[in-house]
Amino acid sequence: MLWSLLLFIITISILVTVHEFGHFFVARLCKVHVECFSIGFGKKIWSHRFSNGTELVIAMIPLGGYVRMLDSRTSELSPNLEKHAFDKKSILQRAAIIFAGPFANFVLALIIYWVIFLTGVVDYPVKIKSIIPSTPAASINMPADAELRMIDNTKIDTWNDVNAALISALGKSNIKVTYSTDIDQQEVSRDVNISNWYFDIEKESSIAAFGFIPKQLEIYPIVSKIVPDSAAAQAGLKVGDKILSYNDHLYQNWNDFTDTIKKAGILKLKVSRNNKDIDLTLEPTRNRNGEGVAGFYPTSDAVIKQYDFFNGFDKAMKQTMLTTKLTVRSLYQLVTGVIGLKHLSGPITIAKNAGQTASYGFTPYLYFLAFISISLGVINLVPLPMLDGGQLLFLFFEKIKGNALSNKAQERFFRIGFVLLMVIMGIALFNDILRL
């Protein structure tokens, strides 16, 4: 719980800081004076005032933040200061300042994905082992070992892509599934009727509900890499060693072997090295969850694919656009009732997921951070008065009318927006508690 809470605070702090910096940066470009840049709400923990008059604040409650700009509507200003007030700037400049916050979240996600693809990602074919009868996938007679290439307009590189594409398809009447076979590698596209297809995303896997049984990645008990100073290195394991048995049990499959390692007991290994059988003793270390860790990698059909500078950026851009598209689609499904309100998540679920993904490694956490950053950017563009999207809507009305909405009208809309947000947050928090 403490680990999840800490990561939640770190995650929210990063996202809020980037979001508010977007507002701040463009405000300064437009020569708007920023009075305060606060990370968090409530009582000040630390503050510093720069020579330009902007105060940087770190506050006690790390669940948000704000940028307070000079505004003639809240205080009387001299003619010399009015030109630096937010409300005295053009509609285009004010719109740019408001939009810069969500845009910064999209840029952060792009950078995170770029780093991931530069450092390398696991790449392996997304193949079908078999099809479950009486499911949508059964209607297209897809052969075993077929490799998925595309679902609708979503390119398939991983099973996560499959899951996202299928969830996004909820509410549609038809989708197109494209696959290839080992025989000729020719791509085949089939239309699938899903007008009567529905599943509970809290209880069911979209992949199984659609009818796909994934082909498991082939893992061979041959050491391909050893982590320096790990338990495997101390035991004397070397790259190329083949695991024959452990604790006098013949090696059967990788899952059983890793389950034994996770118990963190001492293992007596028999390995084959240069056609000779060698006995070794492996004493796994423990991770923060108390599970045993050996520190070596097996050989498999998967490869680590690293992208160069420009291809990595192109891949990151496509991933950002795809995640944004799927997030917008999910929001639409939520509003239209295709996905029920019970699937709405709040801070407790975010904290829990942050802890879980971080426990899997730094890269899974980066994927999670990029996804939450995009979600924050999309949600902030929803046209509710309390959000950036609502402020952009006010500017649109001002452009059409020729003058801004009255303070009284804006205050009325703010109250409505505040009530709606509180209701949504209440539902999300209630759902979080039910999931505990």
Buried (B, 14 or more C-beta within 10 A) or exposed (E): EEBBBBBBBBBBBBBBBBBBBBBBBBBBEBEBBBEBBBBBBEEEEEEEEEEEEBBBBBBEEBBBBBBBBBBBEEEEBEEEBEBBBBBBBEEEBBBBBBBBBBBBBBBBBBBBBBBBBBBBBEEBBBBBEBBBEEBBBBBBEBEEBBBBBBBBEBBBBEBEBBBBBBBBBBBBEEBEBBBBBEEEEEEBEBEBEBEEBEBEBEEEBBBBBBBBBBBEEEBEBBBEEBEEEBBBBEBBBBEEBBBBBBEEEEBEEBEEBBEBBBEBEEBEBBBBBEEEEBEBEBEBBEEEEEBBBBBBBBBBEBEEEEBEEEEBBEBBEEBBEBBBBBBBBBBEBBEEEBBEEEBBBBBBBBBBBBBBBBBEEEBBBBBBBBBBBBBBBBBBBBBBBBBBBBBBBBBEEBEEEEEBBEEEEBEEBBEBBEEBBEEBEEBBBBBBEEEE
